[in-house]
Amino acid sequence: MILIALFMFVFVLFALFFLYFWGINPGDMTVFIAADHSYTFPTPIFLIAAVLVGLLLGNGLHVFSLFGRSVSSWRGSRRLKKNEETLNIYRKGVGRLLSGDLKKAQVFLQKALERDRKRVDVHMALANVAEQEGNNPKAIDLLLKARDLEPQSLEVLFKLASVYRAAGRTEDAMETYRSLLTTDGENRKALRALRDLLIEVQDWDEALALQKRVIKAASAGSKAAAEKVLMLQLRYEVALRDLTKGSIDQAISTLEELTREKAVSTPARVSLGDAQLKKGHIDKAAEVYQAGYLTEKRSVFLARLEHCYMQAEDPSALLSFYRKQLLINSDDLLMRLYFGRFCLRIEMVDEAIDQLHAVESSGVDFPQLHLLLAEANRRRKQIDEAIKEYRLALKVDNHLSLGYVCESCGAESSQWLSRCQTCGTFDTLGLQERQELQKARPQLQKAIPHGQREA
């Protein structure tokens, strides 16, 4: 009733205004539609008609806008409802995936994908299912579709590269990491992953270039220190590659720098000596090997030194080095061991036994020492002593025990145990050659008469 009364009031007010307006504007107005066609109206009617048309158009546009908004809102609510339903199905699939029920996980996730094929998370979850099932090609196909949907997604690219690597497609994995780095050039995880793959394929130059970028992006701390060590190692690999390819001078220059770096000093010194030997500089090579041993006490230098002097057919120089150094430090048992071995090699058996006994008297006990002593005694025709040393080297006791080895970690044990004491694996101790013996079959042999056997 109030609305009707209000409407009537407005109508009456409008009518009074119209009559008043008409009374003070008695003239007519002519409107031409075309050059020869026109209409003539009283001025008030024309103005009122114009106002009404304007109101009608304005309200019409407003109504149309409201209708469009309502349709859009309806579609949005439907889309939101569909997304919520898809999300619930996806969550169920992920829950099954995490619980290890791959079949049901795949059913839920496939259903979610059918409802919305543009969901990257569903593609990735299905790729995880395929990967756990061992179906890497399917996982890769799903991840490629996810990448097409979101080409810049770091999560997708990292996962794709990981599956490529697991599938043995190293080149594809490297290209994926390179693509990722075009988007995020300072991504440390991608830099390290690509660097590790380059190390794996022994592309030392690009690996070194990437390592420099890793160090530039890395912060201070133990991890940064480890990265610097790795860069030194990569520089060494580049130098070793140069040495192998014949760029000896370039390799020597780099190796001389690296000998001052503790992290790679041993390999650098060994390879520097090898480079000098390759150039025919035997004296320089020997100096490098000698300095390397005296600085680092590593046996590889003594082995290289022996090879160097034997190649030069100058064993007396090596004998002189050994004797001089043992006068300075008679407690150097590692040098005594190699000195004894060298004496045995050049048939100085008595001096070899003296050096090897000096090592043995210290309480050191390992198979190689007993083998050297056994060989020395054999050459002195002391067969009983030689046999004794051979038995010690081979760890053969009076019961001829064959011992046991863990098939999981390789740890040795003199007695059988239900669980390996090293790795804790249950029921893995057995004869080292057990599986080989079980698979092998003896060949059929013809019986040989006793007389012929004796002959």
C-alpha positions in Angstrom: 0.0 0.0 0.0 2.8 2.4 0.9 4.5 1.7 -2.4 1.3 2.3 -4.4 0.6 5.5 -2.5 4.2 6.6 -3.2 3.9 5.8 -6.8 0.6 7.7 -7.1 2.2 10.7 -5.4 5.1 10.7 -7.8 2.8 10.3 -10.8 0.6 13.2 -9.7 3.7 15.3 -9.1 5.1 14.4 -12.5 1.7 15.3 -14.2 1.6 18.7 -12.4 5.2 19.4 -13.5 4.4 18.3 -17.0 1.3 20.6 -17.3 3.3 23.5 -15.8 6.2 22.9 -18.2 3.8 22.8 -21.2 2.1 25.9 -20.1 5.3 28.0 -20.1 6.6 26.3 -23.3 3.7 26.5 -25.8 5.9 26.2 -29.0 6.5 23.2 -31.3 9.7 21.4 -32.3 10.4 19.8 -35.7 12.7 16.8 -35.9 14.1 15.8 -39.3 14.6 12.0 -39.8 15.7 12.5 -43.4 16.1 15.5 -45.7 12.4 15.2 -46.9 10.9 13.6 -43.8 10.3 15.2 -40.5 8.1 15.2 -37.4 6.7 18.1 -35.4 5.9 17.7 -31.7 5.2 20.1 -28.9 8.4 21.0 -27.2 7.4 19.6 -23.7 6.3 16.3 -25.2 9.6 16.0 -27.1 11.7 16.7 -24.0 9.7 14.4 -21.8 9.9 11.7 -24.4 13.7 12.1 -24.6 14.0 11.8 -20.8 11.8 8.7 -20.8 13.8 7.1 -23.6 17.0 7.8 -21.7 15.6 6.3 -18.5 14.4 3.3 -20.5 17.8 2.7 -22.1 19.7 3.2 -18.8 17.4 0.8 -16.9 17.6 -1.7 -19.8 21.4 -1.6 -19.6 21.3 -2.0 -15.9 19.0 -4.9 -16.1 21.2 -6.5 -18.7 24.2 -6.0 -16.6 22.5 -7.6 -13.6 21.5 -10.5 -15.7 25.1 -11.0 -16.9 26.4 -10.8 -13.4 23.9 -13.4 -12.2 24.8 -15.8 -15.0 28.5 -15.2 -14.3 27.9 -15.8 -10.6 26.0 -19.0 -11.3 28.8 -20.3 -13.6 31.4 -19.3 -10.9 29.5 -21.2 -8.2 29.3 -24.2 -10.5 33.0 -24.0 -11.3 33.8 -23.6 -7.6 31.7 -26.6 -6.7 33.3 -28.6 -9.4 36.8 -27.6 -8.2 36.0 -28.5 -4.7 34.7 -31.9 -5.7 37.8 -32.5 -7.9 40.0 -31.4 -5.0 38.4 -33.8 -2.7 38.9 -36.6 -5.2 42.5 -35.6 -5.7 43.1 -35.5 -1.9 41.7 -39.1 -1.6 44.0 -40.2 -4.4 47.0 -38.6 -2.7 46.1 -40.2 0.6 46.0 -43.6 -1.1 49.3 -42.8 -2.7 50.9 -42.0 0.6 49.5 -45.1 2.1 51.1 -47.2 -0.7 47.8 -48.3 -2.3 48.8 -47.4 -5.8 45.8 -49.0 -7.6 43.2 -47.1 -5.7 45.3 -43.9 -5.9 45.4 -44.2 -9.6 41.6 -44.7 -9.8 40.9 -41.5 -7.8 43.5 -39.5 -9.5 42.4 -40.6 -13.0 38.9 -39.6 -12.0 40.1 -36.2 -10.9 42.0 -35.8 -14.2 38.9 -36.6 -16.2 37.0 -33.9 -14.4 39.7 -31.3 -15.0 42.5 -32.0 -17.4 44.2 -28.7 -16.7 45.2 -29.5 -13.1 49.0 -29.8 -12.9 48.9 -31.3 -9.4 46.9 -34.2 -10.6 49.3 -34.9 -13.5 52.2 -34.8 -11.1 50.5 -37.2 -8.6 49.7 -39.6 -11.4 53.4 -39.3 -12.5 54.4 -40.3 -8.9 52.1 -43.4 -9.1 53.7 -44.4 -12.5 57.2 -43.8 -11.1 56.5 -46.0 -8.1 55.2 -48.7 -10.4 58.4 -48.6 -12.3 56.7 -47.1 -15.4 59.1 -44.2 -16.1 57.9 -43.6 -19.7 54.3 -43.1 -18.5 55.6 -40.8 -15.7 57.5 -38.8 -18.2 54.5 -38.5 -20.5 52.4 -37.1 -17.7 55.1 -34.7 -16.6 55.5 -33.4 -20.1 51.7 -32.7 -20.2 52.1 -30.9 -16.8 55.0 -28.9 -18.3 52.8 -27.9 -21.3 50.2 -26.6 -18.8 52.8 -24.6 -16.7 56.1 -24.3 -18.7 57.7 -22.2 -15.9 56.8 -24.5 -13.0 60.0 -25.3 -11.1 58.4 -28.2 -9.3 57.4 -29.8 -12.6 60.8 -29.2 -14.2 62.6 -30.6 -11.2 60.4 -33.7 -11.1 60.7 -34.2 -14.9 64.5 -34.0 -14.7 64.6 -36.5 -11.8 62.5 -39.1 -13.6 64.6 -38.6 -16.8 67.7 -39.3 -14.7 66.1 -42.4 -13.1 65.2 -43.6 -16.6 68.8 -43.3 -17.7 68.0 -40.4 -20.1 70.8 -38.2 -18.9 70.9 -35.9 -21.9 67.1 -35.2 -21.5 67.6 -34.5 -17.8 70.4 -32.1 -18.5 68.3 -30.2 -21.1 65.5 -30.0 -18.6 67.8 -28.4 -16.0 69.2 -26.0 -18.6 65.6 -25.0 -19.4 65.0 -24.5 -15.7 68.0 -22.3 -15.5 66.9 -20.0 -18.3 63.9 -19.2 -16.0 65.9 -19.0 -12.8 69.5 -18.6 -13.6 70.7 -18.6 -9.9 68.7 -21.6 -8.8 71.3 -23.4 -6.7 69.5 -26.8 -6.7 69.3 -26.8 -10.5 72.9 -25.7 -10.8 74.2 -28.4 -8.5 72.0 -31.1 -10.2 73.2 -30.2 -13.6 76.8 -30.0 -12.4 76.5 -33.5 -10.9 75.2 -34.9 -14.2 78.0 -33.2 -16.1 80.5 -34.8 -13.7 78.8 -38.1 -14.3 79.3 -37.8 -18.1 82.8 -36.3 -17.5 82.1 -33.0 -19.2 84.7 -31.3 -17.0 84.7 -27.9 -18.8 81.0 -27.2 -18.4 80.9 -28.7 -14.9 83.7 -26.3 -13.9 81.8 -23.3 -15.4 78.7 -24.3 -13.5 80.6 -24.8 -10.3 81.8 -21.2 -10.5 78.2 -20.1 -10.7 77.4 -22.3 -7.7 80.1 -20.7 -5.7 79.0 -17.2 -6.7 75.4 -18.0 -5.6 76.4 -20.0 -2.4 76.5 -18.3 0.9 79.3 -18.6 3.5 79.7 -21.6 5.7 80.7 -25.2 5.6 78.7 -25.8 2.4 80.4 -23.0 0.6 83.8 -24.4 1.7 82.8 -27.8 0.3 81.9 -26.2 -3.0 85.3 -24.5 -3.3 86.9 -27.9 -2.7 84.8 -29.4 -5.5 85.9 -26.6 -7.8 89.5 -27.4 -7.1 88.8 -31.1 -7.9 87.1 -30.1 -11.2 90.1 -27.9 -12.1 92.2 -31.0 -11.5 90.0 -33.1 -13.8 90.3 -30.5 -16.5 94.1 -30.5 -16.1 94.2 -34.3 -16.2 92.0 -34.2 -19.4 94.5 -31.8 -20.9 97.4 -34.1 -20.0 95.6 -37.1 -21.6 95.0 -35.1 -24.8 98.6 -34.0 -25.1 98.3 -30.4 -23.8 101.1 -31.1 -21.3 102.4 -27.6 -20.7 98.9 -26.3 -20.0 98.3 -29.2 -17.6 101.6 -28.7 -15.8 100.8 -25.0 -15.3 97.4 -25.8 -13.6 98.8 -28.8 -11.6 101.6 -26.6 -10.2 99.0 -24.2 -8.9 96.9 -27.0 -7.4 99.8 -28.7 -5.6 99.5 -25.7 -3.1 95.9 -26.6 -2.4 95.6 -29.2 0.4 92.3 -30.5 -0.9 93.8 -31.8 -4.1 97.5 -31.8 -3.4 98.1 -35.6 -3.6 96.4 -36.1 -7.0 97.9 -32.9 -8.3 101.4 -33.9 -7.3 101.0 -37.4 -8.7 99.7 -36.1 -12.1 102.4 -33.3 -12.1 105.1 -36.0 -11.8 103.4 -38.0 -14.5 103.3 -34.9 -16.8 107.0 -34.3 -16.3 107.7 -38.0 -17.0 105.6 -37.7 -20.1 107.8 -34.8 -21.3 110.9 -36.9 -20.7 112.0 -34.9 -17.6 112.8 -37.8 -15.4 114.8 -35.8 -12.8 111.9 -33.3 -12.4 109.4 -36.1 -12.1 111.5 -37.8 -9.4 111.8 -34.5 -7.5 108.0 -34.1 -7.6 107.4 -37.7 -6.4 110.1 -37.4 -3.6 108.7 -34.0 -2.4 105.2 -35.5 -2.6 106.1 -38.4 -0.3 108.1 -36.3 2.1 105.2 -33.9 2.4 102.2 -36.2 2.5 103.6 -39.7 3.3 101.4 -41.4 0.7 102.5 -44.7 -0.8 101.5 -43.8 -4.3 104.6 -41.5 -4.5 106.9 -44.4 -3.7 105.2 -46.6 -6.3 105.6 -43.8 -8.9 109.2 -43.2 -7.9 110.1 -46.8 -8.4 108.4 -46.8 -11.8 110.3 -43.6 -12.7 113.8 -44.9 -11.8 113.2 -48.4 -13.3 112.1 -46.7 -16.5 115.3 -44.7 -16.4 117.2 -47.9 -15.6 118.7 -46.2 -12.6 117.8 -48.4 -9.5 120.9 -47.1 -7.7 119.3 -43.6 -7.4 116.2 -45.1 -5.8 118.4 -47.1 -3.4 120.3 -44.0 -2.5 117.0 -42.1 -1.8 115.7 -44.9 0.4 118.9 -45.3 2.4 119.3 -41.5 2.9 115.7 -41.0 4.1 115.9 -44.0 6.5 119.0 -42.5 8.1 117.0 -39.4 8.7 113.8 -41.2 9.9 114.3 -44.9 10.7 110.8 -45.2 12.0 109.2 -44.7 8.6 107.7 -48.2 8.2 105.9 -47.4 5.0 109.2 -46.5 3.4 110.8 -49.6 4.8 107.9 -51.7 3.3 108.4 -50.2 -0.2 112.2 -50.4 0.2 111.9 -54.1 1.0 109.7 -54.7 -1.9 112.1 -52.9 -4.3 115.1 -54.8 -2.9 113.2 -58.0 -3.6 112.4 -56.8 -7.1 116.1 -56.3 -7.9 117.1 -59.5 -6.2 118.7 -57.9 -3.1 116.9 -60.6 -1.0 118.8 -60.3 2.3 118.3 -56.5 2.5 114.7 -57.0 1.5 114.2 -59.5 4.4 115.9 -57.0 6.9 113.5 -54.2 5.9 110.4 -56.4 5.9 111.3 -57.9 9.3 111.7 -54.4 10.7 108.1 -53.7 9.6 106.9 -57.1 11.0 108.6 -56.5 14.3 106.5 -53.4 14.9 103.4 -55.6 15.3 101.9 -54.6 11.9 100.1 -57.6 10.3 98.5 -57.6 6.9 98.5 -60.1 3.9 100.8 -58.1 1.6 103.6 -58.1 4.2 103.4 -61.8 4.6 103.3 -62.3 0.8 106.5 -60.3 0.4 108.2 -62.3 3.3 107.0 -65.5 1.8 108.5 -64.6 -1.6 111.8 -63.5 0.0 112.1 -66.8 1.9 111.2 -68.8 -1.2 114.1 -67.1 -3.0 116.4 -68.0 -0.1 115.2 -71.6 -0.4 113.8 -71.4 3.1 110.6 -73.3 2.1 109.2 -73.9 5.6 109.4 -70.2 6.4 107.9 -69.4 3.0 105.0 -71.8 3.6 104.4 -70.2 7.0 104.2 -66.7 5.5 102.0 -67.9 2.7 99.6 -69.4 5.2 99.5 -66.1 7.2 98.9 -64.2 4.0 96.0 -66.4 2.9 94.7 -66.6 6.5 94.7 -70.4 6.3 94.5 -72.2 9.7 95.0 -75.8 10.6 91.3 -76.5 10.2 91.3 -75.0 6.7 88.5 -72.7 7.7 86.9 -70.9 4.7 85.3 -68.2 6.7 82.1 -66.2 6.0 81.3 -63.0 4.1 78.2 -60.9 4.4 76.4 -61.0 1.1 74.9 -57.5 1.8 78.0 -55.4 2.8 81.0 -57.7 2.2 82.1 -57.8 5.8 84.2 -60.8 6.8 83.6 -63.1 9.8 85.5 -66.1 11.0 82.4 -67.7 12.4 78.8 -67.9 11.2 76.4 -65.4 12.8 72.6 -65.0 12.3 73.1 -61.3 11.8 75.9 -59.3 10.2 77.8 -57.4 12.9 78.7 -54.6 10.5 75.4 -53.8 8.6 72.9 -55.6 10.8 71.4 -57.6 7.9 69.8 -60.9 9.0 70.8 -64.2 7.5 73.4 -62.9 5.0 76.6 -64.6 6.1 77.9 -67.4 3.9 80.9 -68.5 1.8 81.9 -65.7 -0.5 81.7 -67.9 -3.6 78.5 -69.7 -2.5 76.2 -68.5 -5.3 78.9 -69.1 -7.9 79.4 -72.7 -6.6 75.6 -73.3 -6.6 75.2 -72.2 -10.2 78.3 -74.0 -11.5 78.1 -77.7 -12.7 81.1 -80.1 -12.7 82.3 -81.3 -16.1 82.0 -85.0 -16.8 85.4 -86.6 -16.7 86.4 -90.1 -17.9 87.9 -92.4 -15.3 91.7 -92.7 -15.5 93.3 -96.0 -14.5 95.6 -95.7 -11.6 98.7 -96.6 -13.6 98.0 -93.9 -16.2 97.3 -91.4 -13.4 100.8 -92.1 -12.0 102.3 -91.7 -15.4 
